[in-house]
Amino acid sequence: MPAAPALPNPLTHPVAHVQGRFRRWWQLRLPLTDTLTLTQRNVYILPTRPGFMLGATLLVLLVASINYQLNLGYLLTFLLAGSTVVGMHVCHGTLRGLTLHLIAPNNHFALETAYFDVKLINGRRRPRYAIGLSVLGTGHWSWTDVAAQGEALVQVAFRPDKRGRHRVPALTAETRFPLGTFRVWTVWRPAAEVLVYPAPEPSPPPLPPGEPRSGGATAASAQSTGDFDGVRAYRRGDPMKLVVWKKFAKADELISRDTQQAQRYELWLDAAQTGLPETEARLSRLCAWVLAADRLGVDYGLRLPGLEIKPACGAAHRMACLEALASC
């Protein structure tokens, strides 16, 4: 799990430190759930800056009307005050009764933006307008309207910097409809988690040499190529099923799978073969090799400290290797 954000230094920023501690304590009291229905208990409301300015204006109008006994001043003051109260009620009702449902995000690579969807469900017979959703504290909002007795899908993004299993960050929903004088918001802690793979190395070296299969074959042929790619140039008479069409689409060159090499040698992606001292750098290179071997369509295995995944190929095998690298 990711570490909690560091609090400000209490000596240099005492107010920010107290605010950070209170915010952290308050968020930890919120339940973890992927579906949240907004009620009076979890919806909050405060005036905005224009709201405070409107309140000050109403106070000045009221004092002036009392001082000069202006009937039209009373009328204007109470008309504006009544409109403000109605706007406050409408603003609070825009979120109250709304249901938020998180659609669990897919696994992704570190340093990449992760996108996940939130479904907003409106059960009442009136539409809801100008509802914003954002990761708490980022300020990047996604806005939408929800039709009467309808649904809306909002996409939210966050960017974890480290590999591993991360909980989806706390979200906030807010609205200032209709007058903008009040801000109504809620804070939501989803229970879903996302697995972050290591970031693949941008320009990795070729795949390591193949190892001879158990049976006594020598590794001279594999070592002579310098790397194990499991492919060779197309030869007339090669079956069409051996052609690597992905490489043909990219390089406009016919490449065939080398079945003889694949039968004699097997590709192992070993952390010791990376030649890098740092753990994260090794995992990054292994991740790039896993993706490269998967693109070639060859069988490959993965060796990590305390873990060994036997050679195979396919989407399920790629997923298992990437999950092992993320959890290492």
HELIX and SHEET records of a PDB file:
HELIX    1   1 PRO A   14  LEU A   28  1                                  15    
HELIX    2   2 ARG A   49  TYR A   68  1                                  20    
HELIX    3   3 ASN A   71  LEU A   95  1                                  25    
HELIX    4   4 ALA A  220  THR A  225  1                                   6    
HELIX    5   5 MET A  240  LEU A  242  5                                   3    
HELIX    6   6 TRP A  245  ALA A  251  1                                   7    
HELIX    7   7 THR A  259  ARG A  264  1                                   6    
HELIX    8   8 ALA A  271  GLN A  273  5                                   3    
HELIX    9   9 THR A  279  LEU A  296  1                                  18    
HELIX   10  10 ALA A  315  SER A  327  1                                  13    
SHEET    1   A 4 THR A  35  THR A  37  0                                        
SHEET    2   A 4 THR A  99  ILE A 103 -1                                        
SHEET    3   A 4 ALA A 114  ILE A 121 -1                                        
SHEET    4   A 4 GLU A 151  PHE A 158 -1                                        
SHEET    1   B 5 TYR A  44  PRO A  47  0                                        
SHEET    2   B 5 PHE A 182  TRP A 188 -1                                        
SHEET    3   B 5 LEU A 171  THR A 175 -1                                        
SHEET    4   B 5 ARG A 128  VAL A 135 -1                                        
SHEET    5   B 5 SER A 142  VAL A 146 -1                                        
SHEET    1   C 3 HIS A 108  PHE A 109  0                                        
SHEET    2   C 3 GLU A 193  TYR A 197  1                                        
SHEET    3   C 3 GLY A 164  ARG A 167 -1                                        
SHEET    1   D 4 GLU A 211  PRO A 212  0                                        
SHEET    2   D 4 TYR A 265  ASP A 270 -1                                        
SHEET    3   D 4 TYR A 300  LEU A 304  1                                        
SHEET    4   D 4 LEU A 307  ALA A 312 -1                                        
SHEET    1   E 2 VAL A 231  ALA A 233  0                                        
SHEET    2   E 2 ILE A 255  ARG A 257 -1                                        
END                                                                             
